[in-house]
Amino acid sequence: MDIRPLLLLVAACESVVAYTVDQDYGGVPLWINRLLGEPSVLSLRGRLDPRWLRAVNTQSCPLECECPIQWPTAIYCDSRSLVQMPSGLPSRTQYLFLQGNGITGFAPEAFANATRLRWLFLDRNQLLRLDGGLLSNLTYLVHIFMNHNNLTEVPAGLPSGLRQLRLAYNNIEKISPGAFQNLHNLTLLLLQGNRFKTIGENSFQGLLALKMLDLSHNFLKTFPRHLPSAVEQLYLSNNSLAGMERDSLQGFSNLRYLRLGHNQLQDNGMDPGAFNLTSLVELDLSYNHLTQIPVVTTSLRYLYLEANLIHKFTVSSFCRTVGPDSYSRIRILRLEGNKIAAHQLPTDWVMCLRVLHQIFI
C-alpha cells in the first residue's frame, strides 16, 4: 500500500482546527414533492403580488395570510406579528406556516376545521404550552415544528400518526411519564437546547420506531438510561458528560451515529468496553479531555477526536490483532488539536488502518 498520499495529508493538516455546526435535521420542506403536492416555504415567496393573488383567488383565505393559487392546500401566515391564530382557517389546509410570530397559545377550537392538516410550523413564537387534546383529532398530522418557543413541557395528547416532532430550544426540564405513550410512529425527535439534567425511566416509553434523537445542548452530567432502543442516530453533544460505563450502550443494536463532542469526557470515567458496539459507523468524541485514544470496534468507519489532550497514538485502540482479515475499517480519523505530531505515528499503524482515506493530525 502506498502511504505517501496519507502522509502528505497528515503533514498538510497538522495545524488544522476544525469545528462543526449542528443544524435542524430534516428542516422545512424547501423542495417540492409534486406527487404529494407539498409546497415549499421558498417556492412562491416574493414571486407574486399577494394583492393580485387575493383578487383572483376565489377560495377562502384568512385575511392575515396568503393562499397561493398554485398550492391551495398551503396557508402562509408566517412573520406577520400575529399574537393569535388567524380565524377562518379553510378545511382544505394541509400545510400551515405560522412561524416567526408572537403566538402564545390557541383557543380550544383553533384547529377544528383543519382536520386534514399534515405539516404545522410554529417555530419562533412565544408558546408557553399546548392544552392536552388540542391536536389529538388531527389524524393526518405527521410533522410538527415548535422550535424556539417557551414551552416548559412536552405537549400532551399529540396525534398517534405523528412522524417528526421538533421541540428544540425551549425551556423543557423534564418529560412527564406517558408523554410519548401513543407515538408509535414517531421517527425523529429533537430536544436539543432545553434544560434537561436527567432523563426519567419512563420518559421515552412508547417510542418504538424512533430513529433519530437529539439531546445535545442540555445539562446532562451522566449518560442517560432508558433511551429508545431502536435509535440509529443519538446526539448528546454540548452537555456535561464525564464518562461512559461498559453497559451505557447496551441494547442499542441499531445505533450507527453517536455524537458526544463538547462534553467533559475523561479517561478515568471511560470504561474500556464503552464503545464495544459493532453497529456503530460514526463516533464523535471531539472537544473533550481525553488523553488516550479509546478502544473502538474494527467496524467503526469515522472517528472524530480533535481538540482533546491525546499524546500517544495507540494502534491497539483500533486493532487488537493484525492479519489478513483483522484490521480497522476506519476511513476518516481526526486527531488535530491534540498533543501528538505526525512523526510520532508508530510504524505499524498503516497495517491496522489499511483502508484509511483521510487522517488529520
FIRO-218347 format. One record per residue: residue in one letter; x, y, z of N, C-alpha, C, O in turn. Coordinates in steps of 0.2 Angstrom, whole numbers, padded with zeros to 4 digits, always signed. Layout:
# residues N
AXYZXYZXYZXYZ...
END
This chain:
# residues 361
M+0004-0006+0000+0000+0000+0000+0004+0006+0000+0009+0007+0004D+0003+0011-0004+0007+0017-0005+0004+0022+0000-0002+0024-0001I+0008+0024+0005+0005+0028+0011+0007+0035+0010+0006+0039+0014R+0010+0037+0004+0013+0044+0003+0007+0049+0003+0008+0054+0006P+0001+0047-0001-0004+0052-0001-0007+0053+0007-0008+0059+0008L-0007+0048+0011-0009+0049+0018-0004+0053+0022-0007+0058+0025L+0002+0052+0021+0007+0056+0024+0007+0063+0022+0008+0068+0027L+0006+0064+0016+0005+0071+0014+0000+0075+0017+0000+0081+0019L-0006+0071+0018-0012+0074+0021-0011+0075+0028-0013+0080+0031V-0007+0071+0031-0005+0072+0038-0001+0078+0039-0003+0082+0044A+0004+0079+0035+0008+0085+0036+0004+0091+0034+0005+0096+0038A+0000+0091+0029-0004+0097+0027-0009+0099+0033-0010+0105+0033C-0011+0094+0036-0017+0096+0041-0014+0096+0048-0018+0096+0053E-0008+0097+0049-0005+0097+0056-0008+0103+0060-0008+0102+0066S-0009+0108+0057-0011+0114+0061-0019+0116+0060-0021+0121+0061V-0022+0111+0057-0029+0112+0056-0033+0112+0062-0032+0108+0067V-0038+0117+0063-0043+0117+0069-0050+0117+0066-0052+0121+0061A-0053+0111+0067-0060+0110+0064-0065+0112+0069-0064+0112+0075Y-0071+0113+0066-0077+0115+0070-0083+0112+0066-0083+0112+0060T-0088+0110+0070-0094+0108+0066-0100+0112+0069-0100+0115+0075V-0105+0113+0065-0111+0116+0067-0117+0112+0067-0119+0109+0061D-0121+0110+0072-0127+0106+0072-0132+0110+0069-0133+0116+0071Q-0136+0107+0065-0142+0110+0062-0148+0106+0063-0148+0100+0066D-0154+0109+0061-0160+0105+0062-0160+0100+0057-0161+0102+0051Y-0160+0094+0059-0160+0088+0054-0167+0087+0051-0172+0086+0055G-0167+0088+0045-0174+0087+0041-0176+0094+0038-0177+0094+0032G-0177+0099+0043-0178+0105+0040-0185+0106+0038-0189+0101+0037V-0187+0112+0036-0193+0114+0032-0193+0111+0025-0187+0111+0023P-0199+0110+0022-0198+0107+0015-0196+0112+0010-0201+0116+0008L-0190+0113+0009-0188+0118+0004-0189+0115-0003-0188+0119-0008W-0190+0109-0004-0191+0106-0011-0198+0104-0011-0201+0102-0006I-0200+0104-0017-0207+0102-0018-0208+0095-0020-0204+0092-0025N-0212+0091-0017-0214+0084-0019-0220+0085-0023-0226+0085-0020R-0220+0084-0029-0226+0086-0033-0231+0080-0033-0237+0081-0034L-0228+0074-0031-0233+0068-0030-0238+0069-0024-0243+0067-0025L-0235+0072-0019-0239+0073-0013-0242+0080-0013-0246+0082-0009G-0240+0085-0018-0242+0091-0018-0240+0096-0013-0243+0101-0011E-0234+0094-0010-0231+0098-0004-0228+0104-0007-0224+0104-0011P-0230+0110-0004-0227+0116-0005-0220+0117-0002-0218+0114+0002S-0217+0122-0004-0210+0124-0001-0211+0131+0002-0215+0135+0000V-0208+0132+0008-0208+0138+0011-0205+0143+0007-0206+0149+0008L-0201+0141+0002-0197+0146-0003-0200+0146-0010-0198+0150-0014S-0205+0142-0011-0207+0141-0018-0211+0147-0021-0210+0148-0027L-0214+0151-0017-0218+0156-0020-0217+0163-0017-0219+0168-0019R-0212+0163-0012-0211+0169-0008-0208+0174-0012-0202+0173-0015G-0211+0180-0013-0208+0186-0017-0209+0185-0024-0206+0190-0028R-0212+0181-0027-0213+0180-0034-0220+0183-0036-0220+0185-0042L-0225+0183-0032-0231+0185-0034-0234+0190-0029-0233+0190-0023D-0237+0195-0032-0240+0200-0028-0246+0197-0024-0251+0195-0027P-0246+0198-0017-0252+0195-0013-0258+0198-0015-0263+0195-0014R-0258+0204-0016-0265+0208-0018-0268+0205-0024-0274+0204-0025W-0263+0203-0029-0266+0200-0035-0269+0193-0034-0274+0191-0036L-0265+0189-0030-0267+0183-0028-0274+0183-0025-0278+0179-0026R-0275+0188-0020-0281+0188-0016-0287+0190-0021-0293+0188-0020A-0285+0194-0026-0291+0197-0031-0293+0191-0035-0299+0191-0037V-0289+0187-0037-0291+0182-0042-0292+0175-0039-0295+0171-0042N-0291+0174-0033-0292+0168-0029-0299+0168-0026-0301+0172-0022T-0303+0163-0029-0310+0163-0026-0311+0159-0020-0316+0158-0017Q-0305+0155-0018-0306+0151-0012-0305+0155-0006-0301+0160-0006S-0308+0153+0000-0307+0157+0006-0300+0157+0009-0296+0152+0008C-0298+0162+0012-0292+0163+0015-0292+0168+0021-0295+0173+0020P-0289+0166+0026-0289+0171+0032-0286+0178+0030-0281+0178+0026L-0288+0183+0032-0286+0190+0030-0279+0191+0031-0275+0195+0028E-0276+0188+0037-0269+0189+0039-0264+0185+0035-0258+0185+0036C-0267+0181+0031-0262+0175+0027-0262+0176+0020-0266+0180+0017E-0258+0172+0017-0258+0171+0009-0260+0164+0008-0257+0159+0011C-0264+0163+0002-0266+0157+0000-0264+0156-0007-0269+0158-0012P-0258+0154-0009-0257+0154-0016-0261+0149-0020-0263+0144-0018I-0263+0152-0026-0267+0148-0031-0264+0141-0033-0267+0136-0033Q-0257+0141-0034-0254+0135-0036-0254+0130-0031-0253+0124-0032W-0254+0132-0024-0254+0127-0019-0260+0128-0014-0259+0131-0009P-0266+0126-0016-0272+0128-0012-0272+0125-0005-0276+0127-0001T-0268+0120-0004-0268+0116+0002-0263+0120+0007-0263+0118+0013A-0259+0125+0005-0254+0128+0009-0257+0135+0011-0260+0139+0007I-0256+0137+0018-0258+0143+0020-0252+0146+0024-0249+0144+0028Y-0250+0152+0021-0244+0156+0023-0246+0162+0028-0249+0167+0026C-0245+0161+0034-0246+0166+0039-0240+0167+0043-0241+0170+0049D-0234+0166+0041-0228+0167+0044-0225+0174+0044-0227+0178+0040S-0222+0176+0050-0219+0183+0050-0223+0188+0049-0222+0193+0045R-0229+0189+0053-0234+0194+0052-0236+0197+0058-0241+0200+0059S-0232+0196+0064-0233+0199+0070-0240+0197+0073-0243+0201+0077L-0242+0191+0072-0248+0188+0074-0247+0187+0082-0242+0184+0084V-0252+0188+0086-0252+0186+0093-0257+0180+0094-0257+0178+0100Q-0261+0179+0089-0266+0174+0090-0267+0170+0083-0265+0173+0078M-0270+0164+0083-0272+0160+0077-0277+0164+0073-0282+0166+0075P-0275+0165+0066-0280+0168+0062-0286+0164+0062-0286+0158+0062S-0292+0167+0061-0298+0164+0061-0300+0162+0054-0297+0165+0049G-0305+0158+0053-0307+0156+0046-0302+0152+0042-0302+0152+0036L-0299+0147+0046-0294+0143+0043-0298+0138+0038-0303+0134+0041P-0297+0137+0032-0301+0133+0027-0300+0126+0028-0294+0124+0031S-0305+0122+0027-0304+0115+0028-0299+0111+0024-0297+0106+0025R-0297+0114+0018-0293+0111+0013-0285+0112+0016-0281+0109+0013T-0284+0115+0021-0277+0117+0024-0274+0110+0026-0276+0106+0030Q-0268+0109+0023-0264+0103+0024-0257+0106+0027-0254+0102+0030Y-0255+0112+0025-0248+0114+0027-0249+0121+0029-0251+0126+0025L-0248+0122+0036-0249+0129+0039-0243+0132+0042-0240+0129+0046F-0241+0137+0039-0235+0141+0041-0236+0147+0045-0239+0152+0043L-0235+0146+0052-0236+0151+0057-0230+0153+0060-0230+0156+0066Q-0224+0151+0058-0218+0153+0061-0216+0160+0061-0219+0164+0057G-0212+0163+0066-0210+0169+0066-0215+0174+0068-0215+0180+0066N-0220+0172+0073-0225+0177+0075-0224+0178+0083-0219+0176+0086G-0229+0180+0086-0229+0181+0093-0235+0177+0097-0237+0179+0102I-0237+0171+0094-0242+0167+0097-0240+0164+0103-0235+0161+0104T-0245+0165+0108-0243+0162+0115-0247+0156+0116-0246+0152+0121G-0253+0155+0113-0257+0149+0114-0263+0149+0109-0263+0153+0104F-0267+0144+0109-0273+0143+0105-0279+0142+0108-0279+0139+0114A-0285+0144+0105-0291+0143+0108-0293+0135+0107-0290+0132+0102P-0297+0132+0111-0298+0125+0110-0301+0123+0103-0299+0117+0101E-0304+0127+0100-0307+0126+0093-0302+0128+0087-0305+0128+0082A-0296+0130+0089-0292+0133+0084-0291+0129+0078-0291+0132+0072F-0290+0122+0078-0289+0118+0073-0295+0113+0071-0294+0108+0067A-0301+0115+0073-0307+0111+0072-0309+0110+0065-0311+0105+0063N-0307+0115+0061-0309+0115+0054-0303+0112+0049-0304+0111+0043A-0298+0111+0052-0292+0109+0049-0290+0102+0050-0284+0100+0052T-0295+0098+0049-0294+0091+0051-0289+0087+0046-0288+0081+0047R-0288+0090+0040-0283+0087+0036-0276+0089+0036-0272+0088+0031L-0274+0093+0041-0268+0096+0042-0262+0091+0042-0263+0086+0046R-0257+0092+0038-0251+0087+0038-0245+0090+0041-0241+0087+0045W-0243+0096+0040-0237+0100+0042-0239+0106+0046-0243+0110+0043L-0237+0107+0052-0238+0113+0056-0232+0116+0058-0228+0113+0062F-0231+0122+0056-0225+0126+0058-0226+0131+0063-0230+0136+0062L-0223+0131+0069-0224+0135+0074-0218+0138+0077-0217+0140+0083D-0212+0137+0073-0206+0139+0076-0206+0147+0077-0209+0151+0074R-0202+0149+0082-0200+0156+0084-0207+0160+0085-0208+0165+0082N-0211+0157+0090-0217+0160+0093-0215+0161+0100-0210+0161+0102Q-0221+0162+0104-0220+0163+0111-0224+0158+0115-0227+0160+0120L-0225+0152+0112-0229+0147+0115-0226+0145+0122-0220+0143+0123L-0231+0145+0127-0229+0143+0134-0231+0135+0135-0228+0132+0138R-0237+0133+0132-0239+0127+0132-0245+0125+0127-0248+0130+0125L-0246+0119+0126-0252+0117+0122-0257+0113+0126-0254+0108+0129D-0263+0115+0126-0268+0111+0130-0268+0104+0128-0269+0103+0121G-0269+0099+0132-0270+0092+0130-0276+0091+0126-0281+0094+0127G-0275+0088+0120-0280+0086+0116-0281+0091+0110-0286+0090+0106L-0278+0097+0110-0279+0102+0105-0277+0099+0098-0281+0101+0094L-0272+0095+0098-0271+0092+0091-0272+0085+0090-0271+0082+0085S-0275+0082+0095-0276+0074+0095-0281+0072+0090-0280+0066+0088N-0285+0076+0087-0290+0074+0082-0287+0075+0075-0291+0074+0070L-0281+0078+0075-0278+0079+0068-0275+0073+0066-0268+0072+0066T-0278+0068+0063-0276+0061+0062-0271+0061+0056-0267+0056+0055Y-0271+0066+0052-0266+0067+0046-0260+0070+0048-0255+0070+0044L-0259+0073+0054-0253+0077+0055-0247+0072+0056-0247+0068+0060V-0242+0074+0052-0236+0070+0053-0230+0074+0055-0225+0071+0057H-0230+0080+0054-0224+0084+0056-0226+0091+0060-0230+0094+0058I-0223+0091+0066-0224+0097+0070-0217+0101+0071-0213+0098+0073F-0217+0107+0070-0211+0111+0071-0213+0116+0077-0217+0121+0076M-0210+0116+0083-0211+0120+0088-0204+0122+0091-0204+0123+0097N-0199+0123+0087-0193+0125+0090-0193+0132+0092-0197+0136+0089H-0188+0134+0096-0188+0141+0098-0194+0144+0101-0197+0149+0098N-0197+0141+0106-0203+0144+0109-0201+0144+0117-0195+0144+0119N-0206+0145+0121-0205+0145+0128-0209+0139+0132-0211+0140+0137L-0209+0133+0128-0213+0128+0131-0209+0125+0137-0203+0125+0137T-0212+0123+0142-0209+0120+0148-0211+0113+0149-0208+0110+0154E-0215+0110+0145-0216+0103+0145-0218+0101+0138-0220+0105+0133V-0217+0094+0137-0219+0091+0130-0227+0092+0130-0230+0089+0134P-0229+0094+0124-0237+0094+0123-0240+0088+0124-0237+0083+0122A-0245+0087+0128-0249+0081+0129-0254+0080+0123-0256+0085+0120G-0256+0074+0122-0262+0072+0118-0260+0073+0110-0264+0075+0106L-0254+0072+0108-0252+0073+0101-0255+0067+0097-0255+0061+0100P-0256+0068+0091-0259+0063+0087-0254+0057+0086-0248+0058+0085S-0257+0051+0086-0253+0045+0085-0250+0044+0079-0245+0040+0078G-0252+0047+0074-0249+0046+0067-0243+0051+0066-0240+0051+0061L-0241+0055+0071-0235+0059+0071-0229+0056+0069-0227+0050+0072R-0225+0058+0064-0218+0055+0062-0212+0059+0065-0207+0056+0066Q-0213+0066+0065-0207+0070+0066-0210+0076+0071-0215+0079+0070L-0206+0076+0077-0208+0081+0082-0202+0085+0084-0197+0083+0086R-0202+0092+0082-0196+0096+0084-0198+0101+0090-0202+0106+0089L-0195+0100+0095-0196+0104+0101-0189+0107+0104-0188+0108+0110A-0185+0109+0099-0178+0111+0101-0178+0119+0103-0183+0122+0101Y-0174+0120+0108-0173+0127+0110-0179+0130+0113-0182+0135+0111N-0182+0126+0118-0187+0128+0123-0185+0128+0130-0179+0129+0131N-0189+0128+0135-0187+0128+0142-0189+0121+0145-0191+0121+0151I-0189+0116+0142-0192+0109+0145-0187+0106+0149-0181+0106+0147E-0189+0105+0155-0184+0102+0160-0185+0095+0161-0180+0091+0163K-0191+0092+0160-0192+0085+0161-0198+0083+0157-0202+0087+0154I-0199+0076+0156-0204+0074+0152-0209+0070+0156-0207+0065+0160S-0215+0072+0156-0220+0068+0160-0221+0061+0158-0221+0060+0152P-0221+0056+0163-0222+0049+0161-0229+0048+0156-0234+0051+0158G-0228+0045+0151-0233+0044+0146-0234+0049+0141-0238+0049+0137A-0229+0054+0141-0230+0060+0136-0230+0057+0129-0233+0060+0124F-0226+0052+0127-0225+0049+0121-0228+0042+0120-0227+0039+0115Q-0232+0040+0125-0235+0034+0125-0238+0031+0119-0237+0025+0117N-0242+0035+0115-0245+0033+0109-0242+0035+0103-0245+0034+0097L-0236+0038+0103-0232+0040+0097-0228+0034+0094-0222+0035+0094H-0231+0029+0092-0228+0023+0090-0225+0024+0083-0220+0020+0081N-0227+0029+0079-0224+0030+0073-0219+0036+0072-0216+0037+0067L-0217+0039+0078-0213+0044+0078-0206+0042+0076-0203+0037+0079T-0202+0045+0071-0196+0043+0069-0190+0048+0071-0184+0046+0071L-0192+0054+0072-0187+0059+0073-0190+0064+0079-0196+0066+0079L-0186+0065+0084-0187+0069+0090-0181+0073+0092-0176+0071+0093L-0182+0080+0091-0177+0085+0093-0179+0088+0099-0184+0092+0100L-0174+0088+0104-0175+0091+0111-0169+0094+0113-0168+0096+0118Q-0164+0096+0108-0158+0100+0110-0160+0107+0112-0165+0110+0110G-0156+0110+0116-0156+0117+0118-0162+0117+0123-0165+0123+0123N-0163+0112+0127-0168+0113+0133-0164+0113+0139-0159+0115+0140R-0168+0111+0145-0165+0111+0151-0165+0105+0155-0165+0104+0161F-0164+0099+0151-0164+0093+0154-0157+0092+0158-0152+0093+0156K-0158+0089+0165-0152+0087+0169-0152+0080+0170-0147+0077+0170T-0158+0077+0169-0158+0069+0170-0164+0067+0165-0168+0071+0163I-0164+0061+0164-0170+0058+0160-0173+0052+0164-0169+0048+0166G-0179+0053+0165-0183+0048+0169-0184+0041+0165-0183+0040+0159E-0185+0036+0170-0186+0029+0167-0191+0028+0162-0190+0025+0157N-0197+0032+0162-0202+0031+0158-0203+0037+0153-0208+0038+0150S-0198+0041+0153-0198+0047+0149-0200+0046+0141-0204+0049+0138F-0197+0041+0138-0197+0039+0131-0202+0033+0130-0201+0030+0124Q-0205+0031+0135-0209+0025+0134-0214+0026+0128-0218+0031+0128G-0215+0021+0124-0219+0021+0118-0216+0023+0112-0219+0022+0106L-0210+0025+0112-0207+0027+0105-0203+0021+0102-0197+0020+0103L-0207+0017+0099-0205+0010+0097-0201+0011+0090-0197+0007+0088A-0202+0016+0086-0200+0017+0079-0195+0023+0079-0193+0024+0073L-0193+0026+0085-0188+0032+0084-0182+0030+0081-0178+0025+0084K-0179+0034+0076-0173+0033+0073-0168+0038+0075-0162+0037+0075M-0170+0044+0076-0166+0050+0077-0168+0054+0084-0174+0056+0084L-0163+0054+0089-0165+0058+0095-0159+0063+0096-0153+0061+0096D-0161+0069+0097-0156+0074+0098-0157+0077+0105-0162+0080+0107L-0152+0076+0110-0152+0079+0117-0146+0083+0118-0145+0084+0124S-0143+0086+0113-0137+0090+0113-0139+0097+0116-0145+0099+0116H-0134+0100+0119-0135+0107+0122-0140+0107+0127-0145+0111+0128N-0139+0102+0132-0143+0102+0138-0139+0102+0144-0133+0104+0143F-0141+0099+0150-0137+0100+0156-0136+0093+0159-0135+0092+0165L-0135+0088+0155-0134+0081+0157-0127+0079+0159-0122+0081+0156K-0127+0076+0165-0120+0075+0168-0118+0068+0167-0112+0066+0168T-0123+0063+0167-0122+0056+0166-0125+0054+0159-0130+0057+0157F-0123+0049+0156-0126+0046+0150-0133+0044+0152-0133+0039+0156P-0138+0046+0149-0145+0044+0150-0146+0037+0149-0144+0034+0144R-0150+0034+0154-0153+0027+0153-0160+0027+0150-0163+0033+0149H-0162+0022+0149-0169+0021+0147-0171+0025+0140-0176+0028+0140L-0166+0025+0136-0167+0029+0129-0171+0023+0124-0170+0017+0125P-0174+0026+0119-0177+0021+0115-0172+0017+0111-0167+0019+0108S-0173+0010+0112-0168+0005+0109-0167+0005+0102-0162+0003+0099A-0172+0008+0098-0172+0007+0091-0168+0013+0087-0167+0013+0081V-0166+0018+0092-0162+0024+0089-0156+0022+0085-0152+0017+0087E-0156+0025+0079-0150+0024+0075-0145+0030+0075-0139+0030+0074Q-0148+0036+0077-0144+0042+0077-0145+0045+0084-0151+0047+0086L-0140+0046+0088-0141+0048+0095-0136+0054+0096-0129+0053+0096Y-0138+0060+0098-0134+0066+0098-0134+0069+0105-0139+0071+0108L-0128+0069+0109-0128+0071+0116-0122+0076+0116-0120+0077+0122S-0120+0079+0111-0115+0084+0111-0117+0090+0116-0123+0092+0117N-0112+0094+0118-0113+0100+0122-0117+0099+0128-0122+0103+0129N-0116+0094+0132-0118+0093+0138-0113+0093+0143-0108+0096+0142S-0113+0089+0149-0108+0089+0154-0106+0082+0156-0104+0081+0162L-0106+0078+0151-0105+0071+0152-0097+0070+0154-0093+0073+0151A-0096+0066+0159-0089+0065+0162-0087+0058+0160-0080+0057+0160G-0091+0053+0158-0089+0047+0157-0094+0042+0154-0100+0044+0153M-0092+0036+0152-0096+0031+0149-0095+0024+0153-0089+0022+0153E-0100+0021+0155-0099+0014+0158-0100+0009+0152-0101+0010+0147R-0098+0003+0154-0097-0003+0150-0104-0004+0147-0105-0006+0141D-0109-0003+0150-0116-0005+0148-0120+0001+0146-0126+0001+0145S-0117+0007+0145-0120+0013+0143-0124+0012+0136-0130+0015+0135L-0121+0008+0132-0124+0007+0125-0127+0000+0124-0129-0002+0119Q-0128-0003+0130-0131-0010+0130-0138-0009+0127-0142-0005+0129G-0140-0014+0122-0147-0014+0120-0148-0010+0113-0153-0010+0110F-0143-0005+0112-0143-0001+0106-0140-0005+0100-0135-0003+0097S-0144-0010+0098-0141-0014+0092-0142-0011+0085-0139-0013+0081N-0145-0005+0085-0146-0002+0078-0142+0005+0078-0142+0008+0073L-0139+0007+0084-0136+0013+0084-0130+0014+0079-0125+0009+0079R-0130+0019+0075-0125+0020+0070-0121+0026+0070-0115+0026+0069Y-0124+0031+0073-0121+0038+0073-0122+0040+0081-0127+0041+0083L-0116+0042+0084-0116+0044+0091-0112+0050+0091-0106+0050+0090R-0115+0056+0094-0111+0062+0095-0110+0063+0102-0115+0064+0105L-0104+0064+0104-0103+0065+0111-0098+0071+0112-0094+0072+0117G-0097+0075+0107-0092+0081+0107-0094+0086+0111-0100+0087+0113H-0089+0090+0113-0091+0096+0118-0094+0094+0124-0099+0097+0127N-0091+0089+0128-0093+0087+0134-0087+0087+0139-0082+0091+0138Q-0087+0083+0144-0081+0084+0149-0078+0077+0150-0076+0075+0155L-0078+0073+0145-0076+0066+0145-0069+0065+0147-0065+0069+0144Q-0067+0061+0152-0060+0060+0154-0059+0052+0154-0063+0048+0154D-0052+0051+0154-0050+0044+0153-0053+0040+0159-0055+0034+0159N-0052+0043+0165-0054+0039+0171-0062+0038+0172-0064+0034+0176G-0066+0041+0168-0073+0040+0168-0075+0035+0162-0081+0034+0161M-0070+0033+0158-0072+0029+0152-0070+0022+0153-0064+0020+0153D-0075+0018+0153-0074+0011+0153-0071+0008+0146-0073+0010+0141P-0066+0004+0146-0063+0002+0140-0068-0002+0135-0066-0002+0129G-0073-0004+0138-0078-0008+0133-0084-0003+0132-0089-0006+0129A-0084+0003+0133-0089+0008+0132-0092+0008+0125-0098+0008+0124F-0087+0007+0120-0089+0008+0113-0089+0001+0109-0088+0001+0103N-0090-0004+0113-0090-0011+0110-0097-0012+0107-0100-0016+0109L-0098-0009+0102-0105-0009+0098-0103-0010+0091-0101-0005+0088T-0104-0015+0088-0102-0017+0081-0107-0013+0076-0105-0012+0070S-0112-0010+0078-0117-0007+0073-0114+0000+0072-0116+0003+0067L-0110+0003+0077-0108+0010+0076-0104+0011+0070-0099+0007+0068V-0106+0016+0066-0102+0018+0060-0098+0025+0061-0093+0025+0059E-0101+0029+0065-0098+0036+0066-0098+0037+0074-0103+0037+0077L-0092+0040+0076-0092+0041+0083-0088+0048+0084-0082+0049+0082D-0091+0053+0087-0089+0060+0088-0087+0061+0095-0091+0061+0100L-0080+0061+0097-0078+0062+0104-0074+0069+0104-0070+0069+0109S-0075+0073+0100-0071+0079+0099-0072+0084+0105-0078+0084+0108Y-0067+0088+0106-0068+0094+0111-0070+0091+0118-0075+0093+0121N-0066+0086+0120-0067+0083+0127-0060+0084+0131-0056+0088+0129H-0059+0079+0136-0052+0080+0140-0049+0073+0140-0045+0071+0144L-0049+0069+0134-0046+0063+0134-0039+0063+0132-0037+0068+0128T-0035+0059+0136-0028+0059+0135-0026+0053+0131-0020+0052+0128Q-0030+0048+0130-0029+0042+0126-0034+0041+0121-0040+0043+0122I-0032+0037+0116-0037+0035+0111-0042+0030+0114-0039+0024+0115P-0048+0030+0114-0052+0025+0117-0052+0019+0112-0051+0019+0106V-0054+0013+0115-0054+0007+0111-0061+0007+0108-0066+0008+0110V-0060+0006+0101-0066+0006+0097-0066-0001+0093-0061-0004+0092T-0072-0003+0090-0073-0009+0086-0070-0008+0079-0069-0002+0077T-0068-0014+0076-0064-0013+0070-0069-0011+0064-0067-0010+0059S-0076-0012+0066-0081-0010+0061-0082-0002+0060-0085+0000+0056L-0080+0001+0065-0081+0009+0065-0077+0012+0059-0072+0010+0057R-0081+0017+0056-0078+0020+0050-0076+0027+0051-0071+0029+0047Y-0079+0031+0055-0077+0038+0056-0077+0039+0063-0081+0038+0067L-0071+0042+0065-0069+0043+0072-0066+0050+0072-0061+0052+0069Y-0070+0054+0076-0068+0061+0077-0065+0063+0084-0069+0062+0089L-0059+0064+0085-0056+0065+0092-0052+0072+0092-0048+0073+0097E-0054+0076+0088-0050+0083+0088-0051+0087+0094-0056+0086+0097A-0046+0091+0096-0047+0095+0102-0048+0092+0108-0052+0093+0112N-0043+0086+0109-0043+0083+0116-0036+0084+0118-0033+0089+0116L-0033+0080+0123-0027+0080+0126-0023+0074+0124-0018+0072+0128I-0024+0071+0119-0021+0064+0117-0014+0065+0115-0012+0070+0111H-0009+0061+0118-0002+0062+0117+0002+0056+0114+0008+0056+0113K-0002+0051+0113+0001+0045+0110-0004+0041+0105-0010+0041+0107F-0002+0039+0100-0006+0035+0095-0005+0028+0097+0000+0025+0096T-0010+0025+0099-0010+0018+0101-0014+0013+0096-0020+0014+0095V-0010+0009+0092-0013+0005+0087-0018+0000+0090-0023-0001+0087S-0017-0002+0096-0022-0007+0099-0029-0004+0101-0033-0008+0102S-0029+0003+0100-0036+0006+0101-0040+0004+0095-0047+0004+0096F-0037+0002+0089-0041+0001+0083-0041-0007+0082-0046-0009+0079C-0035-0010+0083-0034-0017+0081-0031-0021+0087-0025-0019+0089R-0034-0026+0089-0032-0030+0095-0026-0035+0092-0021-0036+0095T-0028-0037+0085-0023-0041+0082-0023-0038+0074-0028-0035+0072V-0018-0040+0071-0017-0038+0064-0016-0044+0059-0011-0047+0061G-0020-0045+0054-0019-0050+0050-0023-0049+0043-0026-0044+0042P-0024-0054+0039-0027-0053+0033-0034-0051+0034-0037-0047+0030D-0038-0053+0039-0045-0051+0040-0046-0047+0046-0051-0046+0048S-0040-0046+0050-0040-0042+0056-0037-0035+0055-0031-0034+0055Y-0042-0030+0054-0039-0024+0053-0045-0019+0054-0051-0021+0054S-0044-0012+0055-0049-0007+0056-0052-0005+0050-0048-0004+0045R-0058-0004+0050-0062-0001+0044-0062+0007+0044-0066+0010+0040I-0059+0010+0048-0059+0017+0049-0057+0020+0042-0052+0018+0039R-0061+0025+0040-0060+0028+0034-0057+0036+0035-0053+0038+0031I-0060+0039+0040-0058+0046+0042-0057+0046+0049-0061+0044+0053L-0051+0048+0051-0049+0049+0058-0046+0056+0059-0042+0058+0055R-0049+0059+0064-0047+0066+0065-0044+0067+0072-0047+0065+0077L-0038+0069+0072-0034+0070+0078-0031+0077+0079-0027+0078+0084E-0032+0081+0075-0029+0088+0075-0031+0091+0082-0037+0090+0085G-0027+0096+0084-0029+0099+0090-0027+0095+0097-0029+0097+0102N-0023+0090+0096-0021+0086+0101-0013+0087+0103-0010+0091+0100K-0010+0083+0107-0003+0084+0109+0001+0078+0105+0006+0075+0108I+0000+0077+0099+0003+0072+0095+0004+0074+0088+0000+0078+0085A+0010+0073+0086+0013+0075+0079+0013+0069+0074+0013+0064+0076A+0013+0071+0068+0014+0066+0063+0020+0061+0063+0019+0055+0062H+0025+0064+0065+0031+0060+0066+0031+0055+0072+0035+0051+0072Q+0026+0056+0076+0026+0051+0082+0021+0045+0080+0021+0040+0084L+0019+0044+0074+0015+0039+0072+0019+0032+0072+0024+0033+0069P+0017+0027+0075+0021+0021+0075+0021+0018+0068+0017+0019+0064T+0026+0014+0067+0027+0011+0060+0022+0006+0058+0021+0005+0052D+0018+0003+0063+0014-0002+0061+0006+0000+0060+0002-0004+0059W+0005+0007+0061-0001+0009+0060-0005+0008+0054-0011+0008+0053V-0001+0008+0048-0003+0008+0041-0006+0001+0040-0011+0000+0037M-0003-0004+0043-0006-0011+0043-0013-0012+0046-0017-0016+0044C-0014-0008+0052-0020-0009+0055-0025-0004+0051-0031-0007+0050L-0024+0002+0050-0028+0006+0046-0027+0006+0039-0026+0011+0036R-0028+0000+0036-0026-0001+0029-0031+0002+0024-0029+0003+0018V-0037+0003+0026-0042+0006+0022-0044+0014+0023-0048+0016+0021L-0039+0017+0027-0040+0024+0029-0040+0028+0023-0035+0027+0018H-0044+0033+0022-0044+0038+0017-0041+0044+0019-0038+0047+0015Q-0043+0047+0025-0040+0053+0027-0038+0053+0035-0042+0050+0039I-0033+0056+0036-0031+0056+0043-0029+0064+0044-0025+0066+0041F-0031+0067+0049-0030+0074+0051-0026+0074+0058-0029+0071+0063I-0020+0077+0058-0016+0077+0064-0012+0083+0064-0008+0084+0069
END
